[in-house]
Amino acid sequence: MSKGSLPTRMPARPAAVRSSRLTRTAEIARHRGTDALILASQVMLDAGSVALAFYLAYRPPVAAEFFGPGFTVSAGRALGMLAVTILTMALVFALGGLYRLGRGVSRIDEFYKICTHASFGLVLAIAVNSILLGHNAVFSRRLLLVGWVLSIALITGGRLVHGYLAGQVRASGLARDRLLIVGTGKTGQMVFDKIQRTPQLGYEVAGFLAHGRDAEPVPSAMHGVPVYGTTEWIAEVVRRHDVDELILALEGVPHEEVLDLIYQIMDLPVSIKVYPDTFRLITNDELSIGDLGGLPMVTVRRARLRGWSRAVKRALDLVVSAAVLILLSPLLLLLAALIKLDSPGPVFFVQERVGHDGIPFNLLKFRSMPVDAEAKTGPVFATRDDARPTRLGRFMRRYSLDELPQFINVFLGEMSLVGPRPERPYFVEQFSQTIPRYMARHREKAGITGWAQVNGLRGDTSVEERTHYDLYYVENWSLLFDIKIMIKTLLHVFTDQNAY
């Protein structure tokens, strides 16, 4: 098939994947039943967490310790107030979207929402109780404080367990959605790889649809998954192959064409997601709509770190880096001594890297390889089966202990706690010529950790994909985003399989 040409008819569905309508109906019923069970169990778990939180705050010995002997509320009145509180919080959670069955939701983002919605829900519950019970609604500030704190803690813990179990249910195939990926280029394959790596998302890739610019000719299959022709047949493919969800992962396609594809399937019972090409679609709360003398304008703030934002980020860098260097100084001294005993050479490995605005600086690491590790190969990336690290070096790299001296770079202002990872000038020269907008990642300081790293993109992974994540971070910075990345980094230290 020549480039830009389209088949004259819709490709037939392979017999191996064709199922009867009766079987599909049974699958849909089982899917909906499982989803309903997951949702109902989440609601009941949240309600139980709130009930347990206020029970612990109300009952002795907790009550006696926190409220003193003067705290008295009848059991009947307390149960009534508790029921109102549970119902009010459930309503606030529902209206706030905390009961939508999303996939791959960040637990840190969910924690933020739990804190804000639980706080608002408790305030609203106090108001409702006061209206219903009048002067009989007796509240203790200490009871409310302890109940509020315990509610957030128990709801968060319960949701962590529930999310894990729901992921295992989805991975087992009980609640899988049939997914169609529109796009067979790099972006489409990246989406496919992500889904394959995370079965707990609960997707079954039903197939691909190619675009005229994706491939020539259009392949019949990719990664063992059928390709159902081109986007001309998008509506027919969705109907014929019982697609539950569709992801548009197209590259370099005009937005008018993307909208046209969406319009073709808007009336079909299918969820639609759009993967923004190289993260150029910015959809955060900083996107604002205004006008210029009556002419509508959409403002996208790309230069996020200016003025007070930069000052706040620098203050956070100073405080955290100083605290880490002081608190971990015994560990740093121990590692330094072990490095000297393990192999000849200096303790620190000093290497030139490219930082903010493309200005080079000397990055510090604990030496994990022999001094002449690149004497024969020249500049190369470390790989999983790399034989160069020393015995101690391999251990340090596995748990990122060799990165600890970079807190000195942060304290000196050469790096930040969070930002794009710095590369050597040799690689920067290569990547800047082959990867679009690569140099834009240097608009901000390099970081010890970054958005790409906490998403599993470190070590021998796609530099182009890492660049996409780095650009997203640069264009969407916020203090909460930095805190989120730091928390995710701590959680990944012992589980990251790409640390070597």
Steps between C-alpha positions, in 0.01 A plus 500: 500500500650835403531784741174682557288236325213329679349155469173477306323309772518438872751220583332189634546405862728194529316181588733441795367809679138495378258422786126447500269780607372282783851452636570871476176581682604268781843666512341845524268386780792351694706814438225730627436276799869504594519879459190542715650276767829694496312830531267378774787355701686833472199695629447258789870503587505881513186502716652241732822702524309813606293301749810338649682834519228670704439187705865500605480871574179461703558180698723468813788486556554726201218733602621523860852576390409771252176646632516456875221393738270785396443356152154341497277430202229236506556197281175555307580861420857407406379230260259742333771762455736234370243381242454857375878545482548178299221585254625856457858391436384233255304764308797738493731220383254402227457857374878547513564206268656271759267217398583500132666176398811658353809304400856580592401779739795639695465408866661830597244697296228289658636581847476872423137454399424291809639774726305781333172311460511347850560846645214655305277201573558530875423873500182432303407216738530738798266742326246228412509356853446847645197555275348160578574482873518867596643548849516120542788484252788503748846516349841487659785666313731223611255232385474665160877537472577139590212371286615710205862380521402136548246520216763618253750240619255207493340598167844535341620167637178327399519638148860383461395144585182524294688639200749216511226236521298665223813503283547129558137437405544696177829324424323165532265597218177535697453870421698570186403766248560434132731777381561626147822694442473745211854549376772253408793740528732554794229655716257213442768244575597689816139481620492128417825436691366686805184290502698179464722597794204580725237226474331634814361782285255240370530551124482243224642650181242405236709641217656799328382741235765652277519851367631572153815653653566219744622225272540403134350261428251453783605183686252220565614464861731655762636320804257216429201739501300556180503831313148569370588716203509877522308772679245517216331203670516626859125493569452161338794350691365627833160344429618173351768420756308601813749769601448642851770764491704672231828685526601740224881483486578679176812697412511821303130485408318837470256558783216541249557141390511375861171677573346347187591151624344577839180628339467174304472297821342750740163324484644153564521349852878528518730699731746721312843609615752710309872458562646848433775486240832559684302643793425822313141500619513669839188429706561618853340757722737770374339501156278808492248644256471874459470760230705761322272796438207261459699245296500159679843384609632187671810563713739214571769588753807315381754694704389366837806570716520877526514742792359358822473150350873481444564640850272237658666219307846622598397526867372142490827387340707670770299368794474140379858470371643643824284265708599196294872581513485544878276204583674259263855612573581173687382298198698722262818451705443124516452474122809709440709268718358187333576639153865552594517144632317347205711629210789740434415855400324809632177490700314740274433469131493849347354534152403796285127521433281755322274696732276806509500700173751254354778605741735212597569415864687229688262233631602306810438130556653230712736305274336168411736387221874470448676824413559396136151354442456671161858479381415244230139586419482878522181666630225237534186451708494244779295191418332233711774242437784754526812331637681823588360583848698381801340272759414792723418714197235257378332511842511881514359534150219256575373723782620833351744556786763617252277803429511633858793743442281687253330659800822706515429616143148591610624692806744695280221590258636302203209254510151470644337218692258447211561565134617335178799274555819659363692334216858524384584755225585210265145361523331841509661580164364176354149524645454866410540410134262204498231570763264796448507764775765310693684818603176645646545267798796716605275799567502391864762358733590135475371283784601203712167346406233589247159421355654260248690307767200439727313369196760228446705682236855477626796290398490343155157637396371719217667842505223641282232386744702640791517832319121507470466457877770761569325756280171428672664570837662823378169630364283387793712569807335557834615459859254214550634337182853510647380353831312228313813404304712493815252272677481269197882493491517378860245230419695391190844474661457135601280389211644667189611228258683748276754598767833341404 
